[in-house]
Amino acid sequence: MVDKILLHGAHFFGKHGVSAAERRVGGRYVVDIEVAYDLTRAAQSDDLAQTISYSKVYDATRALVEGKSFRLIEALAEALAQTLLARFPADAVLVRVKKEPPPTAGIIDYAGVEIVRVRRKPQRKTQNVKREASSL
């Protein structure tokens, strides 16, 4: 089982869309974030310094959704995932972006995307040293 920090149903007004009109007028976006992170130390210590602050995750999400403009919600979701992995020591993030309502001829509650990004483990330096030594 993986521990997670959850933010579900964060509502924002953003200027994203394929058409210039969508980007000019803007619309409502709902974002869900799941941050995979071992919460054992925070749970045992009751210390905010031992976890990832959901308030800071929200602030980073809001800054991106409201502060930048993307043509595709796929690009917005990717930017959110990469920003969260860069700023926080998360093992992985799930980002769900919903556009409410999407600009379609039909009646749809939302159109959305969901992506999962996992932090890549850095290659161990000892492996590089062994490879270099074997090539001598």
BELPEGI-V280226 format. One record per helix or strand of 3 or more residues. SS is the DSSP state (A for helix, B for strand). FROM is the first residue (numbers start at 1). LEN is the number of residues. If there is no record, write none. Layout:
# BELPEGI-V280226
ss->{SS SS}
from->{FROM FROM}
len->{LEN LEN}
This chain:
# BELPEGI-V280226
ss->{B A B A A A A B B A}
from->{4 20 27 40 48 54 73 92 111 125}
len->{11 6 10 6 3 14 15 9 8 10}
